[in-house]
Amino acid sequence: MSDPTDADTAADTGTAADTDTAATVPATKYHGTGNDFLVVDAAEAVPDRGAFAIHHCDRETGVKGAERTGADGVLFMDVTDDGDGSGVARATMTLVQPDASIAEMCGNGARCAAAWVRERTGADVVDLDTPAGVRRATVTAGDDDSQDEVTVEVEMGRPSFAPSAVPLAADRDGPLVEQSVEGLVVTAVDTGVPHAVAFVDDVDAVDLEAVAPPVRHADVFPEGANVTLAADTGDGTFAQRTFERGVEGETLACGTGAVAVGAVARRLGLTDRESLTVSPPGGDLRISVPEDGPATLTGPAAREFDVALPVPDSTTEADG
Ligand SMILES: N[C@H](CCC[C@H](N)C(=O)O)C(=O)O
């Protein structure tokens, strides 16, 4: 089955137009535990967001900056309510990924987005409108006076194992729990985006780039899935690695994946704790997965640098 995110690409959302001069748009590079994003005001003239993301996220030829070339995606932000001093702002967040697909939600990206909105509005609370729903983010000042790094808690909604939520293929009548998919024993959960979570003894002993793609593209996941490895490291802590749909590779961290690890660990009876620490390669994330409320994700959001990004020539015709 085709992957609907292939159809739902960013190019379908821009009002494409020919550009005959290389314009640039201002962007700011952020990362959340190494999951890095270019943040752009949605009002900027980017006729083909998919082409923009493909161009600037490339790990070889993309945006150059502090540490790593490229990015795990572009967050297009539209501040719809600056809060007018109330301390609560609202913004629409759209994540366009390096393959031009649009992800419904992004936990690490939401932390970066909230930090970006706070810089513009002064609001410490930001309600983020995402395709997965509204996600409230609460920013607390970082230790350094520069405010280049803050701590953000994001409400992540309720994880769901329901086939219709993940989603799973129409012929499945129940949740996918500890079942073999393309050779990997996984449990499927929706945390705003689909995750196939495999608990292993040692996440570093698995060749993720080899085992993940067949699972990511398996027919049981009609919209694809992120593939997350987890290992119990004791006392409510878990190691994590994630191969991300739309990045089509491993990222240094994945926030929705961290919540997925906690939700699956509780579902499988590996822990009865509600508050957990999940550690992807990029740094520690604190999550909570209560029985009767939304999950939360807490971690840093670090501002790296400002940059003027050229708008790639768009050859797509204006929509008829
Ligand atoms: N990095 C993001 C996940 C993006 C999900 C995207 N890869 C997809 O599901 O298509 C996070 O921190 O939650």
PDBQT file of the ligand as one rigid body, heavy atoms in Angstrom, charges set to zero:
ROOT
HETATM    1  N1  LIG A 401      11.247  13.630  15.816  1.00  0.00    +0.000 N 
HETATM    2  C1  LIG A 401       9.844  13.733  16.173  1.00  0.00    +0.000 C 
HETATM    3  C2  LIG A 401       9.003  12.657  15.530  1.00  0.00    +0.000 C 
HETATM    4  C3  LIG A 401       8.648  13.047  14.199  1.00  0.00    +0.000 C 
HETATM    5  C4  LIG A 401       7.801  11.988  13.646  1.00  0.00    +0.000 C 
HETATM    6  C5  LIG A 401       8.052  11.804  12.181  1.00  0.00    +0.000 C 
HETATM    7  N2  LIG A 401       9.332  11.175  11.936  1.00  0.00    +0.000 N 
HETATM    8  C6  LIG A 401       6.953  10.945  11.571  1.00  0.00    +0.000 C 
HETATM    9  O1  LIG A 401       6.264  10.274  12.345  1.00  0.00    +0.000 OA
HETATM   10  O2  LIG A 401       6.791  10.972  10.378  1.00  0.00    +0.000 OA
HETATM   11  C7  LIG A 401       9.652  13.702  17.674  1.00  0.00    +0.000 C 
HETATM   12  O3  LIG A 401      10.529  14.171  18.375  1.00  0.00    +0.000 OA
HETATM   13  O4  LIG A 401       8.596  13.246  18.120  1.00  0.00    +0.000 OA
ENDROOT
TORSDOF 0
